[in-house]
Amino acid sequence: MTVLDQHPPGKWIRPLTRGGEAATGRMLVCFPYGGGSAYAFHELAENLAGIIDVWALKMPGREERCAEPAPTTVGEIVEATIADLLRLDRPCVFYGHSFGAGLALDIAHVLESRGHALPERLILSGRMPPHRKYSSLLINLSDGELWDYIREQSVIDLPPDYTSPFATMAIERVRADLDLNAQLTYASMKALPVPIDIINGRDDPLIEVAALDEWKGYSSSAFSNNVLPGGHFFFRSAPDPYHALFHNILKAAA
């Protein structure tokens, strides 16, 4: 039984822009941060309309798949995502933020190990190089502290009570994704023959800006290290330079 046989078609990687299932050109595949969802990329998708089709990972347990059991292993996510990518059979660029950056890199390594086509480019943000230990900042927070962090990063006003049903659900989702994050292996630590673009917020508490050039060792092709204003969710606080950078990167990848 192959990977394609084990996973139903078109459930994990879904289009955010109009080209959709019928399109055949290049696509940007987005992987959300821990606790996040495909919705996080809607503004980026709108900004890139007409330039590239934007797709995103939609995992069980969120958005329209909220009634489905959430995955408990990275392996399940990797296999289901690869199955969708192989069915689509389109040239693509991967973009992942934070947990999504690690996941995108894991998937790229597995694709290479199996002799499948690699993404044309990896755009990774909110993430330290793989050999650097992931920050324990979020892992060590109490539920109340973690909820305060979520509220600080949110684009909408959230109630302060971390014991409310909504807060409890959000905290559980973030902690589950932190568990998944701990399973990331990057499959192999060798450099991939793919250009890598790193994007991070200058004031991100999860990042050591001085160490970001170490990402260079994970690509045997082109590399760029981009630091923008803002914290971990810099794309919310400074969307204009973020969108402009994406336009430049995708032009270089064309």
CYANA upper distance limits for C-alpha pairs under 8 A (distance plus 0.5 A):
  1 MET  CA      5 ASP  CA      6.50
  1 MET  CA      6 GLN  CA      7.57
  2 THR  CA      6 GLN  CA      7.04
  3 VAL  CA      7 HIS  CA      7.18
  3 VAL  CA     79 GLU  CA      7.13
  3 VAL  CA     80 ALA  CA      8.09
  3 VAL  CA     82 ILE  CA      8.33
  3 VAL  CA     83 ALA  CA      6.25
  4 LEU  CA      8 PRO  CA      8.20
  4 LEU  CA      9 PRO  CA      8.45
  4 LEU  CA     83 ALA  CA      5.61
  4 LEU  CA     84 ASP  CA      8.34
  4 LEU  CA     86 LEU  CA      8.38
  4 LEU  CA     87 ARG  CA      8.20
  7 HIS  CA     80 ALA  CA      6.38
  7 HIS  CA     83 ALA  CA      7.20
  9 PRO  CA     83 ALA  CA      8.15
  9 PRO  CA     84 ASP  CA      6.71
  9 PRO  CA     87 ARG  CA      8.04
 10 GLY  CA     14 ARG  CA      7.17
 10 GLY  CA     84 ASP  CA      6.28
 11 LYS  CA     58 LYS  CA      7.88
 11 LYS  CA     84 ASP  CA      8.19
 12 TRP  CA     57 LEU  CA      5.99
 12 TRP  CA     58 LYS  CA      5.55
 12 TRP  CA     59 MET  CA      6.48
 12 TRP  CA     80 ALA  CA      7.21
 12 TRP  CA     81 THR  CA      6.52
 12 TRP  CA     84 ASP  CA      7.36
 13 ILE  CA     29 VAL  CA      8.24
 13 ILE  CA     55 TRP  CA      6.92
 13 ILE  CA     56 ALA  CA      5.99
 13 ILE  CA     57 LEU  CA      5.14
 13 ILE  CA     58 LYS  CA      6.59
 13 ILE  CA     81 THR  CA      7.05
 13 ILE  CA     84 ASP  CA      6.81
 13 ILE  CA     85 LEU  CA      8.12
 14 ARG  CA     20 GLY  CA      8.36
 14 ARG  CA     55 TRP  CA      5.87
 14 ARG  CA     56 ALA  CA      6.08
 14 ARG  CA     57 LEU  CA      6.99
 14 ARG  CA     58 LYS  CA      7.20
 15 PRO  CA     19 GLY  CA      8.14
 15 PRO  CA     20 GLY  CA      5.59
 15 PRO  CA     21 GLU  CA      7.67
 15 PRO  CA     53 ASP  CA      8.02
 15 PRO  CA     54 VAL  CA      6.61
 15 PRO  CA     55 TRP  CA      4.63
 15 PRO  CA     56 ALA  CA      6.95
 16 LEU  CA     20 GLY  CA      7.94
 16 LEU  CA     42 HIS  CA      7.23
 16 LEU  CA     45 ALA  CA      7.01
 16 LEU  CA     53 ASP  CA      8.19
 16 LEU  CA     54 VAL  CA      6.00
 16 LEU  CA     55 TRP  CA      5.68
 16 LEU  CA     56 ALA  CA      7.36
 17 THR  CA     45 ALA  CA      6.93
 17 THR  CA     46 GLU  CA      7.90
 17 THR  CA     49 ALA  CA      7.48
 17 THR  CA     53 ASP  CA      6.36
 17 THR  CA     54 VAL  CA      6.15
 17 THR  CA     55 TRP  CA      7.68
 18 ARG  CA     53 ASP  CA      7.91
 19 GLY  CA     23 ALA  CA      5.50
 19 GLY  CA     53 ASP  CA      6.45
 20 GLY  CA     53 ASP  CA      7.91
 21 GLU  CA     88 LEU  CA      8.48
 24 THR  CA     90 ARG  CA      6.69
 25 GLY  CA     53 ASP  CA      8.22
 25 GLY  CA     90 ARG  CA      6.95
 25 GLY  CA     91 PRO  CA      7.36
 26 ARG  CA     52 ILE  CA      6.94
 26 ARG  CA     53 ASP  CA      7.29
 26 ARG  CA     90 ARG  CA      6.64
 26 ARG  CA     91 PRO  CA      5.30
 26 ARG  CA     92 CYS  CA      5.71
 26 ARG  CA     93 VAL  CA      8.18
 27 MET  CA     52 ILE  CA      6.17
 27 MET  CA     53 ASP  CA      5.16
 27 MET  CA     54 VAL  CA      6.18
 27 MET  CA     55 TRP  CA      7.36
 27 MET  CA     90 ARG  CA      7.69
 27 MET  CA     91 PRO  CA      7.01
 27 MET  CA     92 CYS  CA      5.17
 27 MET  CA     93 VAL  CA      6.82
 28 LEU  CA     52 ILE  CA      7.12
 28 LEU  CA     53 ASP  CA      6.63
 28 LEU  CA     54 VAL  CA      5.26
 28 LEU  CA     55 TRP  CA      6.46
 28 LEU  CA     92 CYS  CA      6.11
 28 LEU  CA     93 VAL  CA      5.30
 28 LEU  CA     94 PHE  CA      6.41
 28 LEU  CA     95 TYR  CA      7.43
 29 VAL  CA     54 VAL  CA      6.66
 29 VAL  CA     55 TRP  CA      5.30
 29 VAL  CA     56 ALA  CA      5.78
 29 VAL  CA     57 LEU  CA      7.87
 29 VAL  CA     92 CYS  CA      7.24
 29 VAL  CA     93 VAL  CA      6.62
 29 VAL  CA     94 PHE  CA      5.43
 29 VAL  CA     95 TYR  CA      6.53
 30 CYS  CA     38 ALA  CA      8.07
 30 CYS  CA     41 PHE  CA      7.78
 30 CYS  CA     54 VAL  CA      7.95
 30 CYS  CA     55 TRP  CA      6.63
 30 CYS  CA     56 ALA  CA      4.92
 30 CYS  CA     57 LEU  CA      6.75
 30 CYS  CA     94 PHE  CA      6.61
 30 CYS  CA     95 TYR  CA      5.25
 30 CYS  CA     96 GLY  CA      6.10
 30 CYS  CA    100 GLY  CA      8.34
 31 PHE  CA     38 ALA  CA      7.96
 31 PHE  CA     56 ALA  CA      6.54
 31 PHE  CA     57 LEU  CA      5.97
 31 PHE  CA     94 PHE  CA      8.27
 31 PHE  CA     95 TYR  CA      6.69
 31 PHE  CA     96 GLY  CA      4.96
 31 PHE  CA     97 HIS  CA      7.12
 31 PHE  CA    100 GLY  CA      4.99
 31 PHE  CA    101 ALA  CA      7.41
 31 PHE  CA    103 LEU  CA      7.80
 31 PHE  CA    104 ALA  CA      7.16
 32 PRO  CA     36 GLY  CA      6.07
 32 PRO  CA     37 SER  CA      6.00
 32 PRO  CA     38 ALA  CA      6.65
 32 PRO  CA     40 ALA  CA      7.50
 32 PRO  CA     41 PHE  CA      8.42
 32 PRO  CA     56 ALA  CA      8.27
 32 PRO  CA     57 LEU  CA      7.61
 32 PRO  CA     96 GLY  CA      6.66
 32 PRO  CA     97 HIS  CA      6.41
 32 PRO  CA     98 SER  CA      8.20
 32 PRO  CA     99 PHE  CA      7.62
 32 PRO  CA    100 GLY  CA      5.37
 33 TYR  CA     37 SER  CA      7.89
 33 TYR  CA     96 GLY  CA      7.83
 33 TYR  CA     97 HIS  CA      5.68
 33 TYR  CA     98 SER  CA      5.61
 33 TYR  CA     99 PHE  CA      5.38
 33 TYR  CA    100 GLY  CA      5.45
 33 TYR  CA    101 ALA  CA      8.25
 34 GLY  CA     98 SER  CA      7.54
 34 GLY  CA     99 PHE  CA      5.86
 34 GLY  CA    100 GLY  CA      7.67
 34 GLY  CA    173 ARG  CA      8.36
 34 GLY  CA    174 VAL  CA      6.17
 34 GLY  CA    177 ASP  CA      5.57
 34 GLY  CA    178 LEU  CA      7.14
 34 GLY  CA    181 ASN  CA      8.43
 35 GLY  CA    170 ALA  CA      7.48
 35 GLY  CA    173 ARG  CA      5.77
 35 GLY  CA    174 VAL  CA      4.75
 35 GLY  CA    175 ARG  CA      8.36
 35 GLY  CA    177 ASP  CA      6.70
 36 GLY  CA     40 ALA  CA      7.28
 37 SER  CA     57 LEU  CA      8.25
 37 SER  CA     58 LYS  CA      7.15
 37 SER  CA     59 MET  CA      8.24
 37 SER  CA     62 ARG  CA      7.30
 37 SER  CA     63 GLU  CA      7.78
 38 ALA  CA     42 HIS  CA      7.88
 38 ALA  CA     56 ALA  CA      5.95
 38 ALA  CA     57 LEU  CA      6.64
 38 ALA  CA     58 LYS  CA      6.33
 41 PHE  CA     45 ALA  CA      6.57
 41 PHE  CA     56 ALA  CA      8.09
 42 HIS  CA     46 GLU  CA      6.70
 43 GLU  CA     47 ASN  CA      6.75
 44 LEU  CA     48 LEU  CA      6.70
 44 LEU  CA    243 HIS  CA      7.41
 45 ALA  CA     49 ALA  CA      6.63
 45 ALA  CA     53 ASP  CA      8.25
 45 ALA  CA     54 VAL  CA      6.08
 47 ASN  CA    243 HIS  CA      7.51
 48 LEU  CA     52 ILE  CA      6.69
 48 LEU  CA     53 ASP  CA      8.34
 48 LEU  CA     54 VAL  CA      8.27
 48 LEU  CA    247 HIS  CA      8.00
 49 ALA  CA     53 ASP  CA      7.55
 57 LEU  CA     81 THR  CA      8.14
 58 LYS  CA     62 ARG  CA      7.80
 58 LYS  CA     63 GLU  CA      8.20
 58 LYS  CA     65 ARG  CA      8.17
 59 MET  CA     65 ARG  CA      7.53
 59 MET  CA     70 ALA  CA      7.67
 59 MET  CA     71 PRO  CA      8.14
 59 MET  CA     77 ILE  CA      8.28
 60 PRO  CA     65 ARG  CA      5.45
 60 PRO  CA     66 CYS  CA      6.61
 60 PRO  CA     67 ALA  CA      8.04
 60 PRO  CA     68 GLU  CA      5.67
 60 PRO  CA     69 PRO  CA      6.47
 60 PRO  CA     70 ALA  CA      5.37
 60 PRO  CA     71 PRO  CA      7.23
 61 GLY  CA     65 ARG  CA      5.96
 61 GLY  CA     66 CYS  CA      4.40
 61 GLY  CA     67 ALA  CA      6.50
 61 GLY  CA     68 GLU  CA      5.77
 61 GLY  CA     69 PRO  CA      6.16
 61 GLY  CA     70 ALA  CA      5.08
 61 GLY  CA     71 PRO  CA      8.46
 62 ARG  CA     66 CYS  CA      4.65
 62 ARG  CA     67 ALA  CA      8.33
 71 PRO  CA     76 GLU  CA      7.17
 71 PRO  CA     77 ILE  CA      7.49
 72 THR  CA     76 GLU  CA      8.22
 72 THR  CA    176 ALA  CA      8.25
 72 THR  CA    180 LEU  CA      7.43
 73 THR  CA     77 ILE  CA      7.51
 73 THR  CA    180 LEU  CA      6.72
 73 THR  CA    183 GLN  CA      7.91
 74 VAL  CA     78 VAL  CA      6.63
 74 VAL  CA    103 LEU  CA      8.46
 74 VAL  CA    180 LEU  CA      6.36
 74 VAL  CA    181 ASN  CA      8.43
 74 VAL  CA    183 GLN  CA      6.83
 74 VAL  CA    184 LEU  CA      7.28
 75 GLY  CA     79 GLU  CA      6.60
 76 GLU  CA     80 ALA  CA      6.66
 77 ILE  CA     81 THR  CA      6.49
 78 VAL  CA     82 ILE  CA      6.59
 78 VAL  CA    103 LEU  CA      8.27
 78 VAL  CA    106 ASP  CA      8.19
 78 VAL  CA    107 ILE  CA      6.35
 79 GLU  CA     83 ALA  CA      6.67
 80 ALA  CA     84 ASP  CA      6.97
 81 THR  CA     85 LEU  CA      6.74
 82 ILE  CA     86 LEU  CA      6.57
 82 ILE  CA    107 ILE  CA      7.81
 82 ILE  CA    111 LEU  CA      8.05
 83 ALA  CA     87 ARG  CA      6.83
 84 ASP  CA     88 LEU  CA      6.70
 85 LEU  CA     89 ASP  CA      6.56
 85 LEU  CA     90 ARG  CA      8.03
 91 PRO  CA    119 PRO  CA      7.23
 91 PRO  CA    120 GLU  CA      7.44
 92 CYS  CA    119 PRO  CA      5.64
 92 CYS  CA    120 GLU  CA      6.43
 92 CYS  CA    121 ARG  CA      8.15
 93 VAL  CA    119 PRO  CA      5.64
 93 VAL  CA    120 GLU  CA      5.84
 93 VAL  CA    121 ARG  CA      5.45
 93 VAL  CA    122 LEU  CA      6.62
 93 VAL  CA    123 ILE  CA      8.08
 94 PHE  CA    104 ALA  CA      6.95
 94 PHE  CA    119 PRO  CA      6.77
 94 PHE  CA    120 GLU  CA      8.44
 94 PHE  CA    121 ARG  CA      6.85
 94 PHE  CA    122 LEU  CA      5.49
 94 PHE  CA    123 ILE  CA      6.56
 95 TYR  CA    100 GLY  CA      8.32
 95 TYR  CA    101 ALA  CA      7.37
 95 TYR  CA    104 ALA  CA      7.51
 95 TYR  CA    122 LEU  CA      6.58
 95 TYR  CA    123 ILE  CA      5.11
 95 TYR  CA    124 LEU  CA      6.28
 95 TYR  CA    125 SER  CA      8.43
 96 GLY  CA    100 GLY  CA      4.75
 96 GLY  CA    101 ALA  CA      4.29
 96 GLY  CA    102 GLY  CA      7.81
 96 GLY  CA    103 LEU  CA      7.83
 96 GLY  CA    104 ALA  CA      6.37
 96 GLY  CA    123 ILE  CA      7.09
 96 GLY  CA    124 LEU  CA      5.70
 96 GLY  CA    125 SER  CA      6.87
 97 HIS  CA    101 ALA  CA      5.19
 97 HIS  CA    124 LEU  CA      6.52
 97 HIS  CA    125 SER  CA      5.19
 97 HIS  CA    126 GLY  CA      5.97
 97 HIS  CA    127 ARG  CA      7.62
 98 SER  CA    102 GLY  CA      7.27
 98 SER  CA    124 LEU  CA      8.30
 98 SER  CA    125 SER  CA      6.58
 98 SER  CA    126 GLY  CA      5.02
 98 SER  CA    127 ARG  CA      5.49
 99 PHE  CA    103 LEU  CA      6.74
 99 PHE  CA    127 ARG  CA      8.14
 99 PHE  CA    177 ASP  CA      8.20
 99 PHE  CA    178 LEU  CA      8.45
 99 PHE  CA    181 ASN  CA      6.41
100 GLY  CA    104 ALA  CA      6.49
101 ALA  CA    105 LEU  CA      6.81
101 ALA  CA    123 ILE  CA      8.35
101 ALA  CA    124 LEU  CA      5.51
101 ALA  CA    125 SER  CA      6.77
101 ALA  CA    126 GLY  CA      8.01
101 ALA  CA    127 ARG  CA      7.09
102 GLY  CA    106 ASP  CA      6.69
102 GLY  CA    127 ARG  CA      7.96
102 GLY  CA    130 PRO  CA      8.43
102 GLY  CA    181 ASN  CA      8.13
102 GLY  CA    184 LEU  CA      7.21
102 GLY  CA    186 TYR  CA      7.48
103 LEU  CA    107 ILE  CA      6.69
103 LEU  CA    184 LEU  CA      7.36
103 LEU  CA    186 TYR  CA      8.22
104 ALA  CA    108 ALA  CA      6.70
104 ALA  CA    122 LEU  CA      8.30
105 LEU  CA    109 HIS  CA      6.78
105 LEU  CA    122 LEU  CA      8.20
105 LEU  CA    186 TYR  CA      6.41
106 ASP  CA    110 VAL  CA      6.85
106 ASP  CA    184 LEU  CA      7.36
106 ASP  CA    185 THR  CA      7.14
106 ASP  CA    186 TYR  CA      4.62
106 ASP  CA    187 ALA  CA      6.16
107 ILE  CA    111 LEU  CA      6.65
107 ILE  CA    186 TYR  CA      8.27
108 ALA  CA    112 GLU  CA      6.79
108 ALA  CA    118 LEU  CA      6.76
108 ALA  CA    119 PRO  CA      7.54
109 HIS  CA    113 SER  CA      6.66
109 HIS  CA    186 TYR  CA      7.01
109 HIS  CA    187 ALA  CA      6.18
109 HIS  CA    188 SER  CA      6.87
109 HIS  CA    192 LEU  CA      8.06
110 VAL  CA    114 ARG  CA      6.83
110 VAL  CA    187 ALA  CA      6.81
111 LEU  CA    115 GLY  CA      6.81
111 LEU  CA    116 HIS  CA      5.57
111 LEU  CA    117 ALA  CA      7.25
111 LEU  CA    118 LEU  CA      6.80
112 GLU  CA    116 HIS  CA      6.30
112 GLU  CA    117 ALA  CA      7.58
112 GLU  CA    118 LEU  CA      6.85
118 LEU  CA    194 VAL  CA      8.19
119 PRO  CA    194 VAL  CA      7.89
120 GLU  CA    194 VAL  CA      6.83
120 GLU  CA    195 PRO  CA      7.87
120 GLU  CA    253 ALA  CA      7.80
121 ARG  CA    194 VAL  CA      6.07
121 ARG  CA    195 PRO  CA      5.57
121 ARG  CA    196 ILE  CA      6.56
121 ARG  CA    197 ASP  CA      8.32
121 ARG  CA    253 ALA  CA      7.57
122 LEU  CA    194 VAL  CA      7.47
122 LEU  CA    195 PRO  CA      6.80
122 LEU  CA    196 ILE  CA      5.31
122 LEU  CA    197 ASP  CA      6.77
123 ILE  CA    196 ILE  CA      6.39
123 ILE  CA    197 ASP  CA      5.24
123 ILE  CA    198 ILE  CA      6.51
123 ILE  CA    199 ILE  CA      7.97
124 LEU  CA    196 ILE  CA      7.89
124 LEU  CA    197 ASP  CA      6.74
124 LEU  CA    198 ILE  CA      5.53
124 LEU  CA    199 ILE  CA      6.75
125 SER  CA    198 ILE  CA      6.14
125 SER  CA    199 ILE  CA      5.02
125 SER  CA    200 ASN  CA      5.86
126 GLY  CA    199 ILE  CA      7.33
126 GLY  CA    200 ASN  CA      5.69
126 GLY  CA    201 GLY  CA      7.70
126 GLY  CA    204 ASP  CA      8.24
126 GLY  CA    206 LEU  CA      8.18
126 GLY  CA    207 ILE  CA      7.66
126 GLY  CA    232 HIS  CA      6.50
126 GLY  CA    233 PHE  CA      8.35
127 ARG  CA    200 ASN  CA      8.00
127 ARG  CA    206 LEU  CA      8.26
127 ARG  CA    207 ILE  CA      7.30
128 MET  CA    132 ARG  CA      6.77
128 MET  CA    133 LYS  CA      8.45
128 MET  CA    134 TYR  CA      7.57
128 MET  CA    207 ILE  CA      6.64
128 MET  CA    208 GLU  CA      7.88
128 MET  CA    211 ALA  CA      8.18
128 MET  CA    212 LEU  CA      7.02
128 MET  CA    215 TRP  CA      8.33
129 PRO  CA    211 ALA  CA      8.43
129 PRO  CA    212 LEU  CA      7.26
129 PRO  CA    214 GLU  CA      6.89
129 PRO  CA    215 TRP  CA      5.69
130 PRO  CA    186 TYR  CA      7.94
130 PRO  CA    189 MET  CA      8.32
130 PRO  CA    215 TRP  CA      8.48
135 SER  CA    206 LEU  CA      6.21
135 SER  CA    207 ILE  CA      8.33
136 SER  CA    140 ASN  CA      6.57
137 LEU  CA    141 LEU  CA      7.22
137 LEU  CA    206 LEU  CA      7.69
138 LEU  CA    146 LEU  CA      7.28
139 ILE  CA    175 ARG  CA      8.18
139 ILE  CA    178 LEU  CA      7.67
141 LEU  CA    145 GLU  CA      5.98
141 LEU  CA    146 LEU  CA      6.00
142 SER  CA    146 LEU  CA      6.48
143 ASP  CA    147 TRP  CA      6.58
143 ASP  CA    162 TYR  CA      7.53
143 ASP  CA    171 ILE  CA      7.37
144 GLY  CA    148 ASP  CA      6.77
144 GLY  CA    162 TYR  CA      6.13
145 GLU  CA    149 TYR  CA      6.80
146 LEU  CA    150 ILE  CA      6.74
146 LEU  CA    171 ILE  CA      7.58
147 TRP  CA    151 ARG  CA      6.61
147 TRP  CA    160 PRO  CA      8.43
147 TRP  CA    162 TYR  CA      6.33
147 TRP  CA    167 ALA  CA      7.40
147 TRP  CA    171 ILE  CA      7.12
148 ASP  CA    152 GLU  CA      6.68
148 ASP  CA    160 PRO  CA      7.91
149 TYR  CA    153 GLN  CA      6.89
150 ILE  CA    154 SER  CA      6.60
151 ARG  CA    157 ASP  CA      7.72
151 ARG  CA    158 LEU  CA      6.37
151 ARG  CA    160 PRO  CA      8.34
153 GLN  CA    233 PHE  CA      7.30
154 SER  CA    158 LEU  CA      8.07
155 VAL  CA    236 ARG  CA      7.94
161 ASP  CA    167 ALA  CA      7.83
162 TYR  CA    167 ALA  CA      5.64
162 TYR  CA    168 THR  CA      7.00
163 THR  CA    167 ALA  CA      6.70
163 THR  CA    168 THR  CA      6.36
164 SER  CA    168 THR  CA      6.54
165 PRO  CA    169 MET  CA      6.70
166 PHE  CA    170 ALA  CA      6.75
167 ALA  CA    171 ILE  CA      6.55
168 THR  CA    172 GLU  CA      6.62
169 MET  CA    173 ARG  CA      6.72
170 ALA  CA    174 VAL  CA      6.80
171 ILE  CA    175 ARG  CA      6.68
172 GLU  CA    176 ALA  CA      6.56
173 ARG  CA    177 ASP  CA      6.73
174 VAL  CA    178 LEU  CA      6.67
175 ARG  CA    179 ASP  CA      6.83
176 ALA  CA    180 LEU  CA      6.92
177 ASP  CA    181 ASN  CA      6.48
178 LEU  CA    182 ALA  CA      6.84
179 ASP  CA    183 GLN  CA      7.37
180 LEU  CA    184 LEU  CA      7.47
189 MET  CA    218 TYR  CA      7.86
190 LYS  CA    218 TYR  CA      6.94
191 ALA  CA    217 GLY  CA      6.75
191 ALA  CA    218 TYR  CA      4.55
191 ALA  CA    219 SER  CA      5.12
191 ALA  CA    220 SER  CA      6.13
192 LEU  CA    218 TYR  CA      6.64
192 LEU  CA    219 SER  CA      5.39
192 LEU  CA    220 SER  CA      6.38
192 LEU  CA    221 SER  CA      8.17
193 PRO  CA    219 SER  CA      6.37
193 PRO  CA    220 SER  CA      5.46
193 PRO  CA    221 SER  CA      5.92
194 VAL  CA    219 SER  CA      6.45
194 VAL  CA    220 SER  CA      7.30
194 VAL  CA    221 SER  CA      5.97
194 VAL  CA    222 ALA  CA      7.78
195 PRO  CA    219 SER  CA      6.68
195 PRO  CA    220 SER  CA      8.10
195 PRO  CA    221 SER  CA      5.50
195 PRO  CA    222 ALA  CA      4.97
195 PRO  CA    223 PHE  CA      6.15
196 ILE  CA    216 LYS  CA      8.32
196 ILE  CA    218 TYR  CA      8.44
196 ILE  CA    219 SER  CA      6.77
196 ILE  CA    221 SER  CA      8.17
196 ILE  CA    222 ALA  CA      6.94
196 ILE  CA    223 PHE  CA      5.47
196 ILE  CA    224 SER  CA      7.10
197 ASP  CA    223 PHE  CA      6.21
197 ASP  CA    224 SER  CA      5.27
197 ASP  CA    225 ASN  CA      6.62
197 ASP  CA    226 ASN  CA      7.94
197 ASP  CA    249 ILE  CA      8.35
198 ILE  CA    212 LEU  CA      8.35
198 ILE  CA    215 TRP  CA      8.19
198 ILE  CA    223 PHE  CA      8.39
198 ILE  CA    224 SER  CA      6.60
198 ILE  CA    225 ASN  CA      5.33
198 ILE  CA    226 ASN  CA      6.29
199 ILE  CA    225 ASN  CA      6.85
199 ILE  CA    226 ASN  CA      5.23
199 ILE  CA    227 VAL  CA      6.26
199 ILE  CA    228 LEU  CA      7.72
200 ASN  CA    204 ASP  CA      7.90
200 ASN  CA    207 ILE  CA      8.32
200 ASN  CA    209 VAL  CA      8.48
200 ASN  CA    226 ASN  CA      6.98
200 ASN  CA    227 VAL  CA      5.49
200 ASN  CA    228 LEU  CA      6.62
200 ASN  CA    231 GLY  CA      8.43
200 ASN  CA    232 HIS  CA      7.80
200 ASN  CA    234 PHE  CA      7.94
201 GLY  CA    227 VAL  CA      6.18
201 GLY  CA    228 LEU  CA      5.49
201 GLY  CA    229 PRO  CA      6.06
201 GLY  CA    230 GLY  CA      5.32
201 GLY  CA    231 GLY  CA      5.22
201 GLY  CA    232 HIS  CA      6.29
201 GLY  CA    233 PHE  CA      7.81
201 GLY  CA    234 PHE  CA      5.84
202 ARG  CA    209 VAL  CA      7.34
202 ARG  CA    227 VAL  CA      6.27
202 ARG  CA    228 LEU  CA      6.34
202 ARG  CA    229 PRO  CA      6.00
202 ARG  CA    230 GLY  CA      6.28
202 ARG  CA    231 GLY  CA      6.75
203 ASP  CA    229 PRO  CA      7.77
203 ASP  CA    230 GLY  CA      6.04
203 ASP  CA    231 GLY  CA      4.97
203 ASP  CA    232 HIS  CA      7.82
204 ASP  CA    230 GLY  CA      7.45
204 ASP  CA    231 GLY  CA      4.39
204 ASP  CA    232 HIS  CA      4.99
204 ASP  CA    233 PHE  CA      8.43
205 PRO  CA    231 GLY  CA      7.54
205 PRO  CA    232 HIS  CA      7.53
206 LEU  CA    232 HIS  CA      7.63
208 GLU  CA    212 LEU  CA      7.40
209 VAL  CA    227 VAL  CA      8.42
212 LEU  CA    225 ASN  CA      7.51
213 ASP  CA    225 ASN  CA      6.98
215 TRP  CA    219 SER  CA      8.20
216 LYS  CA    223 PHE  CA      6.52
216 LYS  CA    224 SER  CA      8.47
219 SER  CA    223 PHE  CA      7.42
228 LEU  CA    234 PHE  CA      7.58
228 LEU  CA    238 ALA  CA      8.39
228 LEU  CA    241 PRO  CA      7.76
228 LEU  CA    242 TYR  CA      7.88
229 PRO  CA    234 PHE  CA      6.98
229 PRO  CA    238 ALA  CA      7.01
230 GLY  CA    234 PHE  CA      4.89
230 GLY  CA    235 PHE  CA      8.36
230 GLY  CA    237 SER  CA      6.67
230 GLY  CA    238 ALA  CA      7.15
233 PHE  CA    237 SER  CA      7.54
234 PHE  CA    238 ALA  CA      6.21
234 PHE  CA    239 PRO  CA      7.89
234 PHE  CA    242 TYR  CA      8.42
235 PHE  CA    239 PRO  CA      5.31
235 PHE  CA    242 TYR  CA      6.35
238 ALA  CA    242 TYR  CA      7.13
239 PRO  CA    243 HIS  CA      6.51
240 ASP  CA    244 ALA  CA      6.63
241 PRO  CA    245 LEU  CA      6.50
242 TYR  CA    246 PHE  CA      6.90
243 HIS  CA    247 HIS  CA      6.85
244 ALA  CA    248 ASN  CA      6.91
245 LEU  CA    249 ILE  CA      6.63
246 PHE  CA    250 LEU  CA      6.53
247 HIS  CA    251 LYS  CA      6.65
248 ASN  CA    252 ALA  CA      6.82
249 ILE  CA    253 ALA  CA      6.78
250 LEU  CA    254 ALA  CA      6.62
